[in-house]
Amino acid sequence: MGLPVRAALVQAVGGPFILDEVELDRPGAGELRVRVTASGICHTDLTYRAGAGRFPFPAVLGHEGAGVVEAVGEGVTDFEPGDAVVLSYYSCRACGTCERGHPAYCERGYAGNFSGARPDGSFPMRWRGAPIRSGFFHQSSFATQVLAHRHNAVKVDRAAPLELLAPLGCGFQTGAGAVLEAFRLQSGQTLAVFGVGAVGLAAVMAARVAGAASILAVDLDAGRLELARELGATDTFLATEPELTKTMLKRTRGGVDFALECVGLPQVLRQAFDVTRPLGTCGLLGLPSPEASEVTLSMTRLLYGKRLVGIIEGDADPKTFIPRMVALHAEGRFPLEKLSRSYDFEAINDAVHDMEARTAIKPVLRMHGGSTR
């Protein structure tokens, strides 16, 4: 019999989160059992709840967990009970892509992150006696205890503010990593960010850290644009502004060195591409819906040396990049607290509502207790 823990399940596509007891396996080889202290809610969780992953429900989602190691499985020597950890995405650390320093594009990444199962196809949790999808990003952190893998756990100081650090595992890593790792933006260069939610605002903060000469932010919400200015944006634009592209090109005298699309909409990607200067790079971060995933671009403008790249998880290695973000926060240069709002685990549907209503940028769930015993 497994360990009884409390989890937030989705029973059907688009359904609400329902809190109930599930049974959690013992940790297997390479795995850690983690008592979850907090978990961020990411746009990807909501997209998969809406059916993007096409995997069967019921399922336990969540992939921005942080907590304390309770037990370790066979072969785990780099973690021990009592360690504080931030959980991120899974990578095998052995394929050619991982060995080249790009674990976000791991050849086994889909099975370990998006299938809802462990990489071997098994499920860590059972509900009402039946296995359920519960290995989302090899964690499914919407639960009081989870099984993670040593490859997607990052050790932090035991006194670290885990509730604040939990979203580093995905959303903040994606935005900041795109700027600092994928683009490697240098002092004096320029960046435009389309969509200043959690990912886009992390990109703004990272660009300020890197010494960008100008940081342009675009969003539908004037309040978020005001926060973007507080965090480092030098110019802000409402997405509804007439002739937005022309205005931005004029403001930047021909375009920016780098642009980021953080929304997942074809028309926004086209805008980001169009404001990228010749020899510049436009990056796609937003997760598109299956119904709107094709974009039309100017082949002529591509000929001028422009590059369009897709970026997963900021092309960052969590083992080194999460400690870098933690250090920047400690220095006061990455103010996570300005983006996060805490909710009790039992209020998960309220947190989701606020996120969808755009009144909360990064909801973070506070877990209470571990097992239901």
Long-range contacts (C-beta under 8 A, 24 or more apart in sequence): 2-26, 2-125, 2-126, 3-33, 3-145, 3-371, 3-373, 4-371, 4-372, 4-373, 5-125, 5-143, 5-144, 5-145, 5-146, 5-370, 5-371, 5-372, 6-143, 6-144, 6-345, 6-369, 6-372, 7-60, 7-125, 7-127, 7-134, 7-140, 7-142, 7-143, 7-144, 8-60, 8-61, 8-62, 8-142, 8-143, 8-345, 8-348, 9-58, 9-59, 9-60, 9-127, 9-132, 10-49, 10-57, 10-58, 10-59, 10-60, 10-61, 11-57, 11-58, 12-57, 12-58, 13-49, 13-50, 13-51, 13-57, 14-49, 14-50, 14-51, 15-49, 15-57, 16-349, 17-142, 17-348, 17-349, 17-352, 19-345, 19-346, 19-348, 20-127, 21-372, 22-60, 22-125, 22-126, 22-127, 22-132, 22-134, 22-143, 23-125, 23-126, 23-127, 24-124, 24-125, 24-143, 24-145, 24-146, 24-147, 25-124, 25-125, 25-147, 26-71, 26-73, 27-71, 27-72, 27-73, 27-76, 27-147, 28-73, 28-74, 28-118, 28-147, 29-73, 29-74, 29-75, 30-73, 30-74, 30-75, 30-76, 30-149, 30-150, 30-151, 31-72, 31-73, 31-76, 31-147, 31-148, 31-149, 31-150, 32-69, 32-71, 32-72, 32-73, 32-76, 32-79, 32-85, 32-147, 32-148, 32-149, 32-150, 32-153, 33-69, 33-70, 33-71, 33-72, 33-145, 33-146, 33-147, 34-65, 34-67, 34-68, 34-69, 34-70, 34-85, 34-87, 34-139, 34-145, 34-146, 34-147, 34-148, 34-153, 35-67, 35-68, 35-69, 35-70, 35-144, 35-145, 35-367, 35-370, 36-65, 36-66, 36-67, 36-141, 36-143, 36-144, 36-145, 36-146, 36-367, 37-66, 37-67, 37-68, 37-162, 37-163, 37-166, 37-366, 37-367, 38-65, 38-66, 38-67, 38-162, 38-163, 38-166, 38-342, 38-364, 38-365, 38-366, 38-367, 39-64, 39-65, 39-66, 39-141, 39-142, 39-166, 39-364, 39-365, 39-367, 40-64, 40-166, 40-167, 40-169, 40-170, 40-171, 40-340, 40-362, 40-363, 40-364, 40-365, 41-348, 41-351, 41-352, 41-355, 41-362, 41-363, 41-364, 41-365, 42-167, 42-170, 42-171, 42-198, 43-171, 43-197, 43-198, 43-199, 43-287, 43-355, 44-170, 44-287, 45-136, 45-142, 46-352, 46-355, 46-356, 47-287, 47-289, 48-114, 48-136, 52-287, 52-289, 52-290, 53-114, 53-115, 53-116, 55-115, 55-116, 55-133, 56-133, 57-133, 58-127, 58-132, 58-133, 59-116, 59-132, 59-133, 59-134, 59-136, 59-140, 60-125, 60-132, 60-133, 60-134, 60-136, 60-140, 60-142, 60-143, 61-136, 61-140, 61-142, 62-136, 62-139, 62-140, 62-141, 62-142, 62-143, 63-87, 63-89, 63-113, 63-136, 63-137, 63-139, 63-140, 63-141, 63-169, 63-170, 64-141, 64-166, 64-167, 64-168, 64-169, 64-170, 64-171, 65-139, 65-141, 65-146, 65-148, 65-166, 65-169, 66-156, 66-162, 66-163, 66-165, 66-166, 66-168, 66-169, 67-146, 67-162, 67-367, 69-153, 70-145, 70-370, 76-150, 78-150, 78-155, 79-150, 79-153, 79-155, 82-158, 83-155, 83-158, 84-155, 84-156, 84-157, 84-158, 84-159, 84-160, 84-162, 85-148, 85-153, 85-154, 85-155, 85-156, 86-153, 86-154, 86-156, 86-162, 86-165, 86-166, 86-168, 86-169, 86-318, 86-322, 87-137, 87-139, 87-141, 87-146, 87-148, 87-152, 87-153, 87-154, 87-169, 88-137, 88-152, 88-153, 88-154, 88-168, 88-169, 88-170, 88-173, 88-313, 88-318, 88-322, 89-113, 89-137, 89-138, 89-152, 89-169, 89-170, 89-313, 89-318, 90-119, 90-137, 90-138, 90-149, 90-151, 90-152, 91-151, 91-152, 92-119, 92-151, 93-151, 101-317, 102-315, 103-317, 103-318, 104-312, 104-313, 104-314, 104-315, 104-316, 104-317, 105-312, 105-315, 112-137, 112-138, 112-149, 112-152, 113-137, 113-138, 116-140, 137-170, 141-166, 142-348, 142-365, 144-345, 144-367, 144-368, 144-369, 144-370, 144-371, 144-372, 145-370, 145-371, 152-318, 154-318, 154-319, 154-322, 154-323, 156-322, 156-323, 156-326, 160-326, 163-340, 163-342, 163-364, 163-366, 164-329, 164-336, 164-337, 164-340, 164-364, 165-322, 165-326, 165-329, 165-336, 166-364, 167-198, 167-336, 167-339, 167-340, 167-362, 167-364, 168-322, 168-325, 168-326, 168-336, 169-318, 169-322, 170-313, 171-198, 171-199, 171-202, 171-362, 172-198, 172-199, 172-202, 172-325, 172-336, 172-339, 172-362, 173-202, 173-313, 173-314, 173-316, 173-318, 173-321, 173-322, 173-325, 174-199, 174-202, 174-285, 174-311, 174-312, 174-313, 174-314, 175-199, 175-200, 175-201, 175-202, 175-203, 175-204, 175-206, 175-260, 175-262, 175-285, 175-314, 176-202, 176-203, 176-205, 176-206, 176-314, 176-316, 176-321, 176-325, 176-334, 177-206, 177-311, 177-313, 177-314, 177-315, 177-316, 177-321, 178-203, 178-206, 178-260, 178-283, 178-285, 178-311, 178-314, 178-315, 179-203, 179-206, 179-207, 179-210, 179-258, 179-260, 179-314, 180-206, 180-209, 180-210, 180-314, 180-316, 180-321, 180-324, 181-314, 181-315, 181-316, 181-321, 182-283, 182-309, 182-311, 182-314, 182-315, 182-316, 183-258, 183-281, 183-283, 185-210, 185-212, 185-257, 185-258, 186-210, 186-211, 187-211, 187-212, 187-213, 188-212, 188-213, 189-213, 189-257, 189-258, 190-214, 190-215, 190-216, 190-252, 190-256, 190-257, 190-258, 191-215, 191-216, 191-256, 191-257, 191-258, 191-259, 191-260, 192-216, 192-217, 192-218, 192-248, 192-252, 192-256, 192-258, 192-259, 192-260, 192-272, 192-275, 192-276, 193-217, 193-218, 193-228, 193-233, 193-259, 193-260, 193-262, 194-218, 194-219, 194-239, 194-259, 194-260, 194-261, 194-262, 194-263, 194-268, 194-271, 194-272, 195-219, 195-261, 195-262, 195-263, 195-268, 195-286, 196-224, 196-225, 196-227, 196-228, 196-233, 196-262, 197-224, 197-262, 197-358, 197-361, 198-339, 198-361, 198-362, 199-262, 199-285, 199-286, 200-228, 200-260, 200-262, 201-227, 201-228, 201-231, 201-339, 201-361, 202-339, 203-260, 203-262, 203-285, 204-228, 204-231, 204-232, 204-233, 205-231, 205-232, 205-333, 205-334, 205-335, 206-334, 207-232, 208-232, 208-333, 209-328, 209-333, 209-334, 214-252, 214-256, 216-248, 216-251, 216-252, 216-256, 216-275, 218-244, 218-248, 218-271, 221-358, 224-358, 224-361, 227-338, 227-361, 230-338, 231-335, 231-338, 239-268, 244-271, 245-271, 245-274, 245-275, 248-275, 249-274, 249-275, 252-277, 254-278, 255-280, 256-280, 257-281, 258-282, 258-283, 259-283, 260-285, 261-285, 261-286, 262-286, 264-288, 264-289, 265-292, 266-292, 266-293, 266-294, 266-295, 266-296, 267-295, 269-295, 270-295, 270-296, 270-297, 273-297, 273-301, 273-306, 273-308, 274-298, 274-301, 276-306, 277-306, 278-304, 278-305, 278-306, 279-304, 279-305, 279-306, 280-305, 280-306, 280-307, 281-306, 281-307, 281-308, 281-309, 282-306, 282-307, 282-308, 282-309, 283-308, 283-309, 283-310, 283-311, 284-308, 284-309, 284-310, 284-311, 285-311, 340-364, 342-366, 344-368
